């Protein structure tokens, strides 16, 4: 038994849902398949769902800024309202604290060029705005066992504050909102459907091969001339099935991460606190809803990264070791934090690229596209990523070779062009660090 569609999207998380919506808007028949049991139930559901703009390249900063304004006007962007509930954008602001040799001057210049509001702050100004935060520079991040872990700060510390940073209140619902809009436009969703083969055949009119569909674990074949890999931590396996992994200059693989959720101090609510990036202690934290604070790692050099060979075989339970190191680091900056005796939180996977920059790209296999390598920091960009993949598909159908004549997307808000070559599988390795902030 086989079914015919114009497009198959592999993955019903946030990215797959956004891509399904935009390709359905383009008038294509779309089937979105996912091995899980619910839309957004995979790595999307574990996202910190952070909205921030502090990237080190023009295209990445512009992308985050454009995407944020789709989140702020989400119902308008969707063109419909999900009767099961809609997510909200919680604008807490984002405070990025300094570290030696960081990219603050570069980021500030990009903010100024694009028109993103921000404030440069010294230590006294930070203390005045957020008295709950401890003053001083704790750099470098240290393991808890280090004799210098509890040393007093060496000097004052500054940073910069972007008032429009924040978070989305329910990451899983965000995916469901996007998919609801896609389904209204005709997208078919196949849950519990594991892809075991990406099928191809020799192209009739040109050299090379072209994708023709996928085969599910049940043996069922779904046919389409376009396949989009948005499979999150499993996307590397899908790229291997498609035979496109060897052509990529930058690799990607699953990385296990823990995020811990604690009772927030009364001084750190969405109204009184903000999203804080503190690379000096190797963590980020933000106020949550219902009196919580969420704490995650920015992957400091002193911590060994937890690479996973099989995305279907890892522990999703937080461990005492990671819990202790992350919450004790957070307590250095947020001293009123009350630390429970047992780990509270979750563990999930990033699909991390070697340079922490995503792939939004075509491939040498005709009709095969990818939205992967999102490295734990691309949730915020999903409403724009659907537009990216739609633009890539439309360009390829009209004969444009993105590898030599890169596709650009014009932002609705700024009218500026985002060059998708910045997210190419063939790019030279970016100079970004392994420091991730949701």
Helices and strands as residue ranges (DSSP letters): E 2-4, E 7-10, H 14-25, E 30-33, G 43-46, E 50-51, H 58-72, H 74-78, E 89-90, E 94-97, H 104-114, E 119-121, H 123-129, E 159-162, E 166-168, H 171-184, E 188-190, E 195-202, E 209-216, E 221-223, E 226-229, G 232-234, H 235-242, G 245-247, E 252-263, E 275-278, E 283-287, E 292-297, E 306-308, H 320-333, E 345-353, E 359-361, E 368-372, G 379-381, H 382-397, E 408-410, E 417-419, G 420-423
